């Protein structure tokens, strides 16, 4: 298919005589025959002449297969018979003279499938209003820029367009007049409008769906259509020639929320006074959210240009690239000064661009600062920041910050919490103990926290040598919105009766805390009806013998006790909804599980006492399991099958438990196979043996797994021995073991 070139690039054709032109038109049936024989490449009909030639009436009849028509410097005559071009898709009319306005209407309406139209009008073409009413039209370019005296200008001349399917609109009209668009163009994607019309509001109001817009108007005052929003506009090029260009530019900037690229250009030499800059009351949305590039061509450094440039650079949150070029060459001193000022304003205003961000984003940024002291110090930056810190939803008070005296620190906390205005405090953290801590102060701060709807409360006493008692007010009903509570290195006091004080608490962490006794712990746990995550790290002399955890809603549990070895101490667990369990206990001798944990997914068990068969039986549904049980006697529960287990990690002193549960038995002669484990023949792919010593029973276990593992892909064995001879001997032994899997690779470190 032959495409119609742009109307801006008309080709000069060879000169033909009038007689030859008639022969061409008379043989149009042959051209049609060519189209029929070669439909993939239809033949366009060209006509060109240095002097206008009259085309015969036969042009309008008989050429029914014509697809492309280009006419240049010719005269069309009127006909009484209907004009019809049923297959014409591309047409270009350059310096054509017509019988009149009505002929143009009939001529174009006969092109029922026309898609592209280019028109360049000439003086004396006998057309006052060039009307284009073509429903199928997708691209139109109308050009009228010939020299004409001002006295000869006729405001009645213009264009009328009715093309609802239009995707591209191009208008160049330096003569003046008007352009009326009779319908909206919802499919318009690009528009280039360069016109001397006193009003272009009708054009702009019809192309609000445009994505790329080039606009040059020498009359910019009162030309912007009311209530028009360019939702899809991403590229805008606008001329700065008119003295009122800001009246058109600023509304366009305001009503283009997705604008990404902006180009300012001085297309003509201005000979009018320059406009006055008035900064808008609000920042356009595109500057805050989408504008990425600014290109200013022929930047002159005039006062309004500098003000516009400063405004865009100061508020352009997403700007990535800016380009500017001077309007004269070579540069003179004045333009050098303008460029210098442009760069200075860019650097100065860039420093305060963060202040133009939305308040919610600024509060988020302030929440990332390490402590409230730094947050409050931002109030001196500007008026915008003076009271912003009062609404930050995160308060972190650290008495070790800047080695501040405790008295001064205490007064700072009191005053800042008193004037804080955030309706909800997401996090309130106290990190205390570097200096003397007053228990009265903590009581006052906890009472103040209840009035602020705190979601997360963290009290961390850094100096664990000095015990600080938390007040009873912590348990009272004021913390009903509390969802996370983390306490460290403090003392909890007894209360005769604990109300339902933590109805919303989901996360609880108790690290190195001291309690009134066992009953207090049970009561505290029972008052957390929706608790899901619990972390308990016990310390020396915490006044608790058996730490009981009876919470039906609990999903994650971490229990640590590493010091203070005593008999009849440990943990008691009753959590039927538990999904993750971690126990690290080397100083107790009791761990009682009162309910079956059928939902367990991950378990980490590191204990120093025996009798773990009950515990192991309760985690049989685990998918991931880590074991460190120095005493393996009676460690495996009878009739337990770990159907869901995928990876197993174990650190055991007795090899009987180091093998996947119940798969091996040991007698005096060493390790003997009772039955081949199903996992070795069907699923086991990797084996990682850490601190391998090369003992006889270890070698037998390794040999058994290697010769039985049908699916093994990689075996990694590492040792902590430093003797190179022993390590070499280990490597030789391992290399001689038979491997059932042909793809098994052994890595030794």
C-alpha positions as MATLAB code, in Angstrom:
seq = 'XXXXXXXXXXXXXXXXXXXXXXXXXXXXXXXXXXXXXXXXXXXXXXXXXXXXXXXXXXXXXXXXXXXXXXXXXXXXXXXXXXXXXXXXXXXXXXXXXXXXXXXXXXXXXXXXXXXXXXXXXXXXXXXXXXXXXXXXXXXXXXXXXXXXXXXXXXXXXXXXXXXXXXXXXXXXXXXXXXXXXXXXXXXXXXXXXXXXXXXXXXXXXXXXXXXXXXXXXXXXXXXXXXXXXXXXXXXXXXXXXXXXXXXXXXXXXXXXXXXXXXXXXXXXXXXXXXXXXXXXXXXXXXXXXXXXXXXXXXXXXXXXXXXXXXXXXXXXXXXXXXXXXXXXXXXXXXXXXXXXXXXXXXXXXXXXXXXXXXXXXXXXXXXXXXXXXXXXXXXXXXXXXXXXXXXXXXXXXXXXXXXXXXXXXXXXXXXXXXXXXXXXXXXXXXXXXXXXXXXXXXXXXXXXXXXXXXXXXXXXXXXXXXXXXXXXXXXXXXXXXXXXXXXXXXXXXXXXXXXXXXXXXXXXXXXXXXXXXXXXXXXXXXXXXXXXXXXXXXXXXXXXXXXXXXXXXXXXXXXXXXXXXXXXXXXXXXXXXXXXXXXXXXXXXXXXXXXXXXXXXXXXXXXXXXXXXXXXXXXXXXXXXXXXXXXXXXXXXXXXXXXXXXXXXXXXXXXXXXXXXXXXXXXXXXXXXXXXXXXXXXXXXXXXXXXXXXXXXXXXXXXXXXXXXXXXXXXXXXXXXXXXXXXXXXXXXXXXXXXXXXXXXXXXX';
ca = [
       0.000    0.000    0.000;
       1.312    3.414   -0.889;
       1.121    5.855    2.001;
       0.410    9.542    1.693;
       3.415   11.717    2.641;
       3.028   14.635    5.016;
       1.478   17.699    3.516;
       4.561   19.638    4.584;
       6.768   17.779    2.110;
       5.167   18.153   -1.247;
       7.191   16.715   -4.134;
       7.822   18.625   -7.344;
       6.591   16.586  -10.272;
       7.687   16.794  -13.944;
       5.833   19.317  -16.126;
       3.169   17.865  -18.380;
       1.166   19.498  -21.065;
      -2.566   19.837  -20.809;
      -2.923   17.349  -23.639;
      -0.774   14.767  -21.869;
      -2.766   15.308  -18.652;
      -5.997   14.510  -20.481;
      -4.450   11.345  -21.860;
      -3.461   10.278  -18.373;
      -6.953   10.834  -17.069;
      -8.532    9.194  -20.063;
      -6.479    6.083  -19.425;
      -7.574    5.893  -15.806;
      -9.362    2.644  -16.553;
      -5.964    1.104  -17.275;
      -4.688    2.299  -13.890;
      -7.698    0.671  -12.348;
      -6.912   -2.519  -14.193;
      -3.390   -2.372  -12.761;
      -4.833   -2.151   -9.266;
      -6.982   -5.147   -9.966;
      -4.086   -7.231  -11.175;
      -1.763   -6.072   -8.379;
      -3.961   -5.239   -5.387;
      -0.976   -5.206   -3.000;
       0.561   -2.162   -4.738;
      -2.152    0.143   -6.177;
      -1.042    2.946   -8.467;
      -1.403    6.554   -7.270;
      -2.541    9.214   -9.685;
      -0.233   12.285   -9.738;
      -0.791   15.637  -11.365;
       1.628   18.572  -11.300;
       2.183   21.670  -13.367;
       4.089   24.899  -13.113;
       0.953   26.786  -14.199;
      -2.512   25.716  -13.048;
      -4.195   23.363  -15.471;
      -7.884   22.519  -15.596;
      -8.559   18.858  -14.954;
     -11.383   17.310  -16.969;
     -14.661   16.153  -15.454;
     -13.694   12.543  -16.251;
     -11.519   12.625  -13.132;
     -14.608   12.168  -10.971;
     -15.971    9.130  -12.827;
     -14.572    5.789  -13.823;
     -11.592    5.592  -11.425;
     -13.292    3.329   -8.925;
     -10.174    1.398   -7.828;
      -8.098    4.493   -7.018;
      -6.384    4.287   -3.605;
      -4.019    7.309   -3.609;
      -4.597   10.703   -5.218;
      -2.074   13.565   -5.214;
      -2.909   16.846   -6.993;
      -0.537   19.825   -7.221;
      -1.247   23.248   -8.801;
      -4.361   22.274  -10.723;
      -7.904   23.573  -11.144;
     -10.916   21.410  -10.422;
     -14.144   22.094  -12.271;
     -17.660   21.567  -11.006;
     -19.802   18.710  -12.245;
     -23.506   18.044  -12.071;
     -23.064   14.263  -11.729;
     -22.210   12.794   -8.326;
     -18.530   12.554   -7.406;
     -17.433    9.153   -6.135;
     -14.131    7.681   -4.958;
     -15.251    4.476   -3.168;
     -11.733    3.066   -2.603;
      -9.696    6.248   -2.084;
      -7.729    6.132    1.211;
      -4.935    8.704    0.779;
      -5.299   12.164   -0.738;
      -3.065   15.248   -0.914;
      -4.228   18.563   -2.382;
      -1.472   21.139   -2.852;
      -2.221   24.621   -4.293;
      -5.459   23.412   -5.846;
      -8.216   25.772   -6.939;
     -11.838   24.709   -6.477;
     -15.231   25.783   -7.829;
     -16.304   26.858   -4.330;
     -17.103   25.814   -0.764;
     -19.976   23.490   -1.692;
     -17.813   21.578   -4.148;
     -15.216   20.910   -1.443;
     -17.933   19.486    0.823;
     -19.253   17.151   -1.940;
     -15.772   16.232   -3.119;
     -14.574   15.085    0.319;
     -17.851   13.452    1.344;
     -17.572   11.198   -1.714;
     -14.408    9.625   -0.247;
     -16.207    7.222    2.049;
     -13.098    5.272    3.177;
     -10.588    8.124    3.189;
      -8.033    7.738    5.996;
      -5.347   10.384    5.374;
      -5.810   13.885    4.007;
      -3.269   16.663    3.397;
      -4.377   20.107    2.204;
      -2.224   23.159    1.384;
      -4.353   26.113    0.391;
      -3.153   28.803   -1.997;
      -4.222   32.386   -2.731;
      -7.353   32.651   -4.822;
      -8.480   29.067   -4.362;
     -12.131   30.242   -4.287;
     -12.736   28.644   -0.870;
     -13.760   30.644    2.157;
     -14.477   27.814    4.577;
     -12.707   24.533    3.859;
     -15.039   21.854    5.296;
     -13.786   18.369    6.116;
     -16.634   16.012    7.072;
     -15.240   12.498    6.675;
     -16.212    9.949    9.371;
     -13.483    7.480    8.344;
     -10.639   10.029    8.450;
      -7.747    9.115   10.791;
      -5.147   11.761    9.885;
      -5.568   15.300    8.573;
      -3.104   18.135    7.975;
      -4.423   21.569    6.947;
      -1.893   24.185    5.841;
      -2.460   27.865    5.019;
       0.584   30.128    5.396;
       1.019   32.085    2.154;
       1.941   35.772    2.258;
      -1.057   38.027    2.640;
      -1.399   41.699    3.514;
      -3.040   42.540    6.797;
      -5.639   44.609    5.026;
      -6.599   41.605    2.925;
      -7.049   39.329    5.922;
     -10.553   37.895    6.160;
     -11.707   36.651    9.540;
     -14.460   34.698    7.756;
     -11.912   32.289    6.265;
     -11.249   29.106    8.153;
     -11.728   25.383    8.534;
     -14.599   23.174    9.666;
     -13.711   19.656   10.783;
     -16.018   16.755   11.544;
     -13.938   13.577   11.860;
     -14.834   11.478   14.937;
     -12.256    8.777   14.081;
      -9.347   11.201   13.866;
      -6.065   10.123   15.479;
      -3.780   12.917   14.205;
      -4.643   16.583   13.719;
      -2.253   19.079   12.156;
      -3.167   22.740   11.541;
      -0.805   25.466   10.307;
      -2.642   28.725    9.668;
      -0.730   32.006    9.831;
      -3.366   33.933    7.851;
      -5.892   34.134   10.646;
      -9.557   33.288   10.727;
     -10.960   30.405   12.695;
     -11.263   26.626   12.984;
     -14.449   24.935   14.140;
     -14.445   21.316   15.282;
     -17.995   20.004   15.275;
     -17.440   16.903   17.397;
     -15.154   15.496   20.066;
     -12.269   13.308   18.969;
     -11.946   10.535   21.563;
      -9.300    8.672   19.523;
      -6.971   11.640   19.011;
      -3.399   10.771   20.010;
      -1.358   13.637   18.563;
      -2.078   17.220   17.599;
       0.130   19.964   16.120;
      -1.627   23.350   16.135;
       0.166   26.511   14.921;
      -2.447   29.175   14.290;
      -3.046   32.888   14.595;
      -6.623   32.376   15.742;
      -7.883   34.711   18.390;
      -9.592   31.762   20.036;
      -8.422   28.145   20.041;
     -10.621   27.009   22.915;
     -12.862   25.027   20.560;
      -9.850   23.089   19.258;
      -8.418   22.401   22.712;
     -11.794   21.369   24.117;
     -12.188   18.739   21.367;
      -8.753   17.102   21.753;
      -8.580   16.509   25.532;
      -7.728   12.838   24.969;
      -4.510   13.737   23.112;
      -1.220   12.185   24.269;
       1.220   14.475   22.427;
       0.429   18.157   21.847;
       2.342   20.944   20.087;
       0.701   24.329   20.490;
       1.759   27.694   19.052;
      -0.724   30.532   19.282;
      -0.013   34.239   18.961;
      -3.211   34.985   20.870;
      -3.014   33.269   24.249;
      -5.370   35.411   26.295;
      -8.715   33.801   27.211;
      -8.171   30.848   24.867;
      -8.171   28.007   27.390;
     -11.410   25.968   27.528;
     -13.110   25.888   30.911;
     -13.263   22.558   32.779;
     -10.965   20.751   30.351;
      -8.592   18.112   31.699;
      -5.942   16.407   29.560;
      -5.878   13.071   31.375;
      -3.721   11.292   28.770;
      -1.263   14.060   27.831;
       2.349   12.919   28.356;
       4.272   15.268   26.008;
       3.612   18.996   25.641;
       5.429   21.482   23.422;
       4.286   25.086   23.686;
       5.469   28.348   22.113;
       6.536   31.273   24.334;
       6.236   34.026   21.707;
       2.973   35.671   22.729;
       3.014   38.182   25.557;
       0.189   36.227   27.236;
       1.690   32.759   26.784;
       1.581   32.109   30.528;
      -2.236   32.355   30.431;
      -2.245   29.271   28.229;
       0.753   27.456   29.661;
      -0.172   27.410   33.358;
      -3.731   26.008   32.893;
      -2.338   23.321   30.602;
       0.262   22.419   33.223;
      -2.408   22.357   35.913;
      -4.804   20.144   33.933;
      -2.265   17.571   32.667;
      -1.788   15.258   35.672;
       0.242   12.633   33.761;
       2.583   14.944   31.844;
       6.086   13.427   31.558;
       7.888   15.619   29.010;
       7.680   19.406   28.619;
       9.257   21.481   25.828;
       9.182   25.272   25.697;
      10.189   26.936   22.436;
      10.239   30.456   21.020;
       9.067   29.653   17.504;
       8.848   33.310   16.391;
      10.698   36.510   17.221;
       8.682   38.299   19.899;
       8.008   41.998   19.378;
       5.546   42.476   22.223;
       5.956   43.231   25.939;
       6.761   40.240   28.118;
       4.203   38.833   30.582;
       4.292   39.189   34.358;
       4.752   36.017   36.399;
       2.197   35.259   39.118;
       3.001   32.098   41.062;
      -0.008   29.757   41.329;
      -1.515   29.003   44.725;
      -1.040   25.249   44.309;
       1.571   23.080   42.641;
       0.346   21.212   39.521;
       0.003   17.488   40.078;
       2.296   16.619   37.162;
       5.230   18.419   38.822;
       4.825   16.372   41.990;
       4.136   13.003   40.411;
       5.118   12.535   36.751;
       7.155   15.258   34.958;
      10.591   13.796   34.144;
      12.140   15.993   31.428;
      12.174   19.716   30.664;
      13.624   21.112   27.432;
      13.714   24.865   26.884;
      14.724   25.912   23.368;
      15.909   29.494   22.754;
      15.885   30.318   26.444;
      16.434   34.073   26.718;
      16.835   34.617   30.428;
      13.946   37.089   30.636;
      12.427   37.694   34.032;
       9.278   35.600   33.491;
      11.372   32.791   31.997;
      13.610   32.686   35.050;
      10.571   32.655   37.328;
       8.948   29.799   35.391;
      12.197   27.822   35.337;
      12.671   28.298   39.089;
       9.083   27.221   39.793;
       9.381   24.021   37.739;
      12.768   23.062   39.154;
      11.683   23.812   42.696;
       8.573   21.634   42.510;
       9.532   18.970   39.968;
       9.848   15.972   42.272;
      10.418   13.486   39.441;
      12.610   15.581   37.129;
      15.481   13.551   35.693;
      16.808   15.716   32.868;
      16.728   19.387   31.986;
      18.057   20.956   28.781;
      18.186   24.553   27.692;
      19.505   26.328   24.594;
      20.109   30.015   23.970;
      18.145   32.089   21.482;
      21.232   33.689   19.899;
      24.605   32.511   18.770;
      27.317   33.238   19.683;
      26.462   33.836   23.342;
      26.776   37.387   24.553;
      27.387   38.444   28.128;
      23.706   38.914   28.926;
      22.903   35.338   28.015;
      25.839   34.094   30.027;
      24.409   35.868   33.051;
      20.995   34.353   32.371;
      22.430   30.872   32.213;
      24.361   31.438   35.415;
      21.221   32.609   37.193;
      19.308   29.637   35.833;
      21.843   27.237   37.331;
      21.908   29.051   40.664;
      18.144   28.960   41.028;
      18.236   25.254   40.184;
      20.751   24.507   42.920;
      19.120   26.729   45.548;
      15.585   25.532   45.018;
      16.640   21.917   44.725;
      17.583   21.995   48.407;
      13.972   22.700   49.433;
      12.209   20.444   46.948;
      11.566   17.936   49.713;
       9.306   20.483   51.444;
       6.883   20.299   48.525;
       6.209   16.607   49.061;
       2.825   15.541   50.469;
       2.563   15.615   54.249;
       1.997   11.863   54.517;
       5.293   11.216   52.721;
       7.150   13.729   54.894;
       5.839   12.042   58.043;
       7.027    8.712   56.683;
      10.500   10.173   56.110;
      10.626   11.616   59.619;
       9.618    8.226   61.034;
      12.850    6.794   59.637;
      15.040    9.043   61.788;
      16.741    7.144   64.647;
      15.266    9.103   67.577;
      12.715   11.766   68.423;
      15.434   14.291   69.285;
      16.436   14.394   65.616;
      12.785   14.586   64.525;
      12.075   17.601   66.728;
      15.196   19.389   65.485;
      13.674   19.607   61.970;
      11.253   22.277   63.199;
      13.872   24.978   62.502;
      14.111   24.202   58.774;
      11.137   26.305   57.647;
       7.584   27.244   58.524;
       6.370   24.096   56.778;
       8.404   21.974   59.218;
       7.705   23.953   62.386;
       4.810   21.794   63.608;
       5.206   18.778   61.335;
       7.091   16.734   63.939;
       4.042   16.793   66.223;
       2.219   14.445   63.868;
       4.959   11.833   63.369;
       3.480    8.419   64.307;
       6.749    7.089   65.741;
       8.497    8.269   68.910;
      11.881    6.878   69.973;
      13.400    8.209   73.198;
      17.022    7.163   73.803;
      18.743    8.632   76.874;
      22.159    7.716   75.452;
      21.660   10.097   72.511;
      24.314   12.837   72.541;
      25.182   12.056   76.189;
      22.360   14.246   77.426;
      21.874   14.605   81.194;
      18.968   12.564   82.523;
      17.130   15.543   84.013;
      17.185   17.338   80.695;
      16.208   14.146   78.893;
      13.247   13.614   81.242;
      11.946   17.137   80.654;
      12.299   16.684   76.894;
      10.191   13.503   76.989;
       7.529   15.136   79.152;
       7.145   18.184   76.940;
       7.280   16.407   73.574;
       4.676   13.832   74.603;
       2.454   16.564   76.021;
       2.263   18.566   72.767;
       2.246   15.590   70.400;
      -0.929   15.615   68.270;
      -0.867   12.396   66.237;
      -4.207   10.585   66.732;
      -2.440    7.203   66.711;
       1.171    6.430   67.634;
       2.324    3.394   65.713;
       5.542    2.953   67.766;
       6.554    4.348   71.162;
      10.009    3.213   72.253;
      11.987    3.963   75.414;
      15.642    2.987   75.460;
      16.803    3.807   78.970;
      19.519    3.059   81.454;
      22.626    4.893   80.301;
      21.948    7.453   82.998;
      19.939    7.231   86.200;
      16.370    6.101   85.513;
      13.499    7.362   87.622;
      10.667    4.877   88.091;
       8.274    7.781   88.641;
       9.125    9.094   85.199;
       8.390    5.724   83.581;
       5.024    5.632   85.335;
       4.149    9.079   84.002;
       5.221    8.142   80.471;
       3.190    4.918   80.460;
       0.107    6.816   81.577;
       0.681    9.344   78.794;
       1.074    6.504   76.286;
      -2.409    5.209   77.127;
      -3.928    8.494   75.987;
      -2.149    8.376   72.604;
      -3.599    5.091   71.276;
      -0.199    3.390   71.059;
      -0.003    0.343   68.766;
       3.562   -0.767   69.642;
       5.232   -0.151   73.018;
       8.921   -0.964   73.547;
      10.633   -0.511   76.919;
      14.300   -1.503   76.883;
      16.536   -1.083   79.896;
      20.085   -1.090   78.570;
      21.827   -1.448   81.952;
      20.771   -4.903   83.146;
      22.723   -4.614   86.425;
      20.222   -2.141   87.883;
      16.662   -3.466   88.160;
      13.889   -1.056   87.180;
      10.357   -1.892   88.248;
       7.582   -1.203   85.781;
       4.412    0.261   87.298;
       1.112   -1.577   87.741;
      -0.490    0.925   85.372;
       1.051   -1.065   82.521;
      -1.570   -3.802   83.114;
      -4.584   -1.533   83.486;
      -7.211   -1.268   80.799;
      -5.818    1.843   79.098;
      -3.693   -0.059   76.562;
      -6.629   -1.616   74.759;
      -5.247   -0.689   71.305;
      -1.802   -2.133   72.003;
      -0.819   -4.750   69.417;
       2.901   -5.205   70.172;
       4.610   -5.126   73.578;
       8.365   -5.618   73.999;
       9.931   -5.503   77.474;
      13.608   -6.012   78.304;
      15.688   -6.106   81.523;
      12.970   -4.883   83.872;
      10.883   -6.128   86.804;
       7.157   -6.778   86.709;
       5.278   -6.303   89.951;
       2.382   -8.382   91.191;
      -1.189   -7.272   90.892;
      -3.993   -8.743   92.930;
      -6.095   -9.160   89.816;
      -5.190   -8.486   86.198;
      -8.046   -7.082   84.111;
      -8.438   -8.031   80.470;
      -5.764   -5.461   79.767;
      -4.401   -6.621   76.418;
      -7.434   -7.524   74.263;
      -5.651   -6.524   71.018;
      -2.129   -7.755   71.809;
      -0.718   -9.997   69.072;
       3.051   -9.806   69.655;
       4.718  -10.119   73.061;
       8.454  -10.197   73.818;
       9.817  -10.722   77.342;
      13.632  -10.623   77.455;
      15.516  -11.018   80.739;
      12.479  -10.043   82.760;
      11.773  -10.826   86.417;
       8.321  -11.858   87.546;
       6.426  -12.144   90.844;
       6.074  -15.924   90.349;
       4.601  -18.808   88.341;
       0.969  -17.817   88.897;
       1.583  -14.305   87.638;
       2.982  -15.691   84.369;
      -0.039  -17.936   83.847;
      -2.412  -15.050   84.556;
      -0.525  -12.718   82.197;
      -0.673  -15.237   79.345;
      -4.386  -15.852   79.907;
      -5.114  -12.123   79.554;
      -3.868  -12.081   75.952;
      -6.766  -13.748   74.085;
      -5.500  -13.013   70.530;
      -1.742  -13.401   71.088;
       0.017  -14.888   68.046;
       3.773  -14.372   68.553;
       5.548  -14.879   71.884;
       9.275  -14.558   72.633;
      10.545  -15.475   76.127;
      14.206  -15.301   77.097;
      14.602  -16.170   80.752;
      17.370  -14.792   82.961;
      19.074  -15.776   86.199;
      16.815  -15.734   89.253;
      13.634  -14.665   87.465;
      11.489  -16.148   90.298;
       9.748  -18.596   87.953;
      10.094  -22.357   88.280;
       7.951  -23.577   85.367;
       7.112  -20.999   82.733;
       3.606  -21.945   81.514;
       2.394  -20.918   78.087;
      -1.301  -21.705   77.678;
      -2.488  -19.596   74.730;
      -4.879  -21.268   72.233;
      -4.361  -18.538   69.597;
      -0.547  -18.708   69.631;
       1.129  -19.356   66.259;
       4.832  -18.673   66.924;
       6.728  -19.453   70.149;
      10.386  -18.838   71.049;
      11.669  -20.074   74.447;
      15.263  -19.527   75.614;
      16.897  -20.393   78.940;
      20.674  -20.604   78.871;
      21.788  -20.047   82.490;
      20.936  -20.847   86.125;
      20.843  -24.651   86.117;
      18.170  -25.889   88.554;
      16.178  -29.072   89.003;
      12.443  -29.206   88.371;
      12.537  -26.070   86.233;
      11.542  -25.616   82.623;
       8.568  -24.886   80.384;
       4.986  -26.030   79.967;
       3.317  -25.560   76.572;
      -0.346  -25.745   75.614;
      -0.808  -24.108   72.197;
      -2.859  -26.148   69.761;
      -2.611  -23.545   66.953;
       1.193  -23.372   67.024;
       2.926  -23.267   63.627;
       6.508  -22.386   64.604;
       8.360  -23.586   67.720;
      11.891  -22.745   68.873;
      13.252  -24.077   72.178;
      16.813  -23.463   73.310;
      17.239  -24.679   76.878;
      20.515  -25.851   78.423;
      19.690  -25.232   82.080;
      16.306  -26.894   82.731;
      15.180  -30.461   82.948;
      11.468  -30.200   82.120;
       9.563  -29.412   78.936;
       5.944  -30.557   79.063;
       3.670  -30.359   76.028;
       0.027  -30.692   77.022;
      -1.620  -30.641   73.564;
      -0.917  -32.069   70.147;
       0.437  -29.417   67.801;
      -0.983  -30.711   64.530;
      -0.435  -27.396   62.691;
       3.300  -27.184   63.379;
       5.364  -26.361   60.275;
       8.808  -25.523   61.635;
      10.501  -26.682   64.842;
      13.906  -25.874   66.339;
      14.736  -27.969   69.418;
      18.026  -27.530   71.294;
      17.882  -29.021   74.791;
      20.273  -30.653   77.225;
      17.951  -33.115   78.953;
      16.447  -36.440   77.971;
      12.896  -37.695   77.852;
      11.983  -35.735   74.760;
       9.764  -38.397   73.202;
       6.592  -36.484   74.111;
       7.955  -33.286   72.566;
       9.086  -35.087   69.413;
       5.722  -36.779   69.065;
       3.941  -33.417   69.110;
       5.971  -32.007   66.178;
       5.525  -34.961   63.818;
       3.715  -32.735   61.284;
       6.723  -30.391   60.917;
       8.135  -29.695   57.458;
      11.414  -28.257   58.727;
      13.126  -29.646   61.813;
      16.363  -28.806   63.631;
      17.510  -31.022   66.522;
      20.265  -30.694   69.072;
      19.722  -33.341   71.742;
      22.961  -34.380   73.463;
      21.234  -37.274   75.203;
      19.380  -39.462   72.703;
      18.211  -42.136   75.093;
      14.458  -42.559   74.778;
      14.379  -39.499   72.519;
      12.316  -40.979   69.694;
       8.566  -41.400   70.159;
       7.142  -44.831   69.368;
       4.918  -45.165   66.271;
       5.621  -41.615   65.094;
       5.986  -40.896   61.380;
       7.182  -37.541   60.031;
       5.172  -37.538   56.799;
       5.738  -33.850   55.967;
       9.417  -33.524   56.886;
      11.579  -32.125   54.050;
      14.919  -30.907   55.558;
      16.343  -32.358   58.788;
      19.259  -30.848   60.727;
      20.608  -32.653   63.784;
      23.405  -32.222   66.315;
      23.420  -35.266   68.591;
      26.059  -36.883   70.760;
      24.553  -40.354   70.342;
      24.506  -41.565   66.751;
      21.289  -43.483   67.308;
      19.376  -40.176   66.992;
      21.567  -38.685   64.288;
      20.031  -41.034   61.720;
      16.519  -40.138   60.588;
      14.266  -41.289   63.376;
      13.914  -45.036   63.926;
      15.813  -45.992   60.789;
      18.966  -47.330   62.475;
      19.801  -49.411   65.525;
      23.146  -49.756   67.197;
      24.625  -52.897   68.743;
      28.073  -53.691   70.086;
      29.426  -54.426   66.630;
      28.471  -50.977   65.346;
      25.575  -49.649   63.257;
      23.520  -52.263   61.439;
      20.733  -51.776   58.952;
      17.316  -52.927   60.076;
      15.341  -51.819   57.047;
      15.981  -49.487   54.131;
      14.409  -46.074   54.861;
      11.891  -44.983   52.244;
      13.446  -41.510   52.029;
      16.797  -42.969   50.919;
      15.244  -44.831   48.038;
      12.801  -42.159   46.868;
      13.427  -38.556   48.013;
      16.697  -37.723   49.839;
      18.765  -35.410   47.587;
      21.296  -33.629   49.831;
      23.351  -34.516   52.906;
      25.315  -31.886   54.820;
      27.523  -33.246   57.611;
      29.208  -30.568   59.740;
      32.157  -31.296   62.087;
      32.666  -34.787   60.726;
      35.339  -36.550   62.858;
      35.875  -39.759   60.901;
      34.969  -42.048   63.832;
      34.120  -45.634   62.979;
      30.357  -45.284   63.503;
      30.343  -42.036   61.484;
      32.045  -43.744   58.554;
      29.520  -46.601   58.680;
      26.599  -44.181   58.666;
      28.078  -42.213   55.747;
      28.748  -45.414   53.798;
      25.197  -46.653   54.423;
      23.583  -43.424   53.177;
      25.829  -43.266   50.101;
      25.189  -46.845   49.013;
      21.430  -46.584   49.709;
      20.624  -43.064   48.506;
      19.176  -43.553   45.043;
      18.322  -39.851   44.574;
      21.369  -38.264   46.176;
      22.772  -35.324   44.229;
      25.220  -33.685   46.620;
      26.960  -34.733   49.838;
      28.877  -32.020   51.699;
      31.150  -33.084   54.539;
      33.201  -30.630   56.578;
      35.483  -31.146   59.566;
      37.009  -28.918   62.196;
      40.221  -30.964   62.338;
      43.427  -29.124   61.488;
      45.683  -32.175   61.010;
      46.232  -32.446   57.253;
      47.152  -36.149   57.419;
      43.874  -37.021   59.179;
      41.909  -34.930   56.726;
      43.614  -36.698   53.817;
      42.772  -40.074   55.338;
      39.125  -39.037   55.713;
      39.031  -37.952   52.075;
      40.450  -41.301   50.906;
      37.872  -43.242   52.933;
      34.990  -41.187   51.581;
      36.163  -41.522   47.977;
      36.168  -45.334   48.283;
      32.554  -45.563   49.471;
      30.128  -46.962   46.913;
      27.551  -44.465   45.630;
      24.193  -45.778   44.487;
      23.214  -42.514   42.748;
      25.221  -41.948   39.539;
      24.788  -38.149   39.872;
      25.983  -37.924   43.473;
      28.861  -35.480   44.064;
      30.912  -35.392   47.288;
      32.296  -32.057   48.499;
      34.826  -32.261   51.351;
      36.103  -29.280   53.295;
];
